[in-house]
C-alpha cells in the first residue's frame, strides 16, 4: 500500500509539473514594425494568439502598423498565450479646441493646442495699435475661418494645423503682406485690417465664382515697402494653386 501511494504521489507530481510548465520556454516573437496582417500570418506558425488591445493615431506611421506588444518580444511564456498588440489606426482622434474668449494671446493659446497634438502657425500679421501684439484675430482650419466656433467645444483632427491671423505692432514702415495662396475673403480681411486698399481684382479664365477664388499673384509684391492706403491688386484663380497645397 505504501509503495502504491508513493508511486501515485510521484506520478501526480510529474503530471502537475508537465501541466504547469507546458510551453513556459516558448519565446515571444517581435511583432513591432509589422502590419497587423503580417503579424497574424507570422503567428499562425507559432503557438500564440493575437488580440488588439488598443489603437492610436500617429501621423507618420502607416495604418495597421504594430507599435507595441505585451508581453514583449523574447519573453518566455506558455503556449496558447494571448499577445496583445497596439496598432496605428487610420483616422485621427477628434479633440476639442480651447475656448478663445479671454484666451486670445497667440503664445499661450498655441501652447494649449500643442499639448493636444495640434500644430499652429501664424499665416498673417495685421498692424494694430489698439491691441497687444500677437492677439488672435482669426483662426483658420482647412481654409475655413472658425473663430466664431471656438466657444462651443469645436473639435478638429489631432495632428492637423491651425492657421492664425494675429496683431502686430504698428510700424511707420509697413511691409506689403503676403496674400498669395489665401482665399479672396482672407486676403480682403488682412488688407482692410492693415489699412491697405483693395485695388483691381484680375480674374483668369478659370474664375466662375469670385467668392471662392484664390489669390495666385499680387502687386505690389509681398514684403515690398508700403504705407497705409496703398492699393494692392489681386490676381485670382478658381482652384487652389498646386504650389499652395
Buried (B, 14 or more C-beta within 10 A) or exposed (E): EEEEEEEEEEEEEEEEEEEEEEEEEBEBBBBBEBBBEBBEEBBEEBEBEBEEEEBBBBEEBEBBBBBBBEBEEEEEBBEEBEBBBBBBBEEBEEBEBBBBEEEBBBEEBBEBBEEBBBEBEBBBBBBBEEBEBBBBBBBBBEBEBBBEBBEEEBEBBBBBBBBBBBBBEBEEEBBBBBBBBBBBBBBBBBBEBBBBEBBEBBBEEEBEEEEBBBBBBBBBEEEEEBEEEBEBEBBBBBEBEEEEE
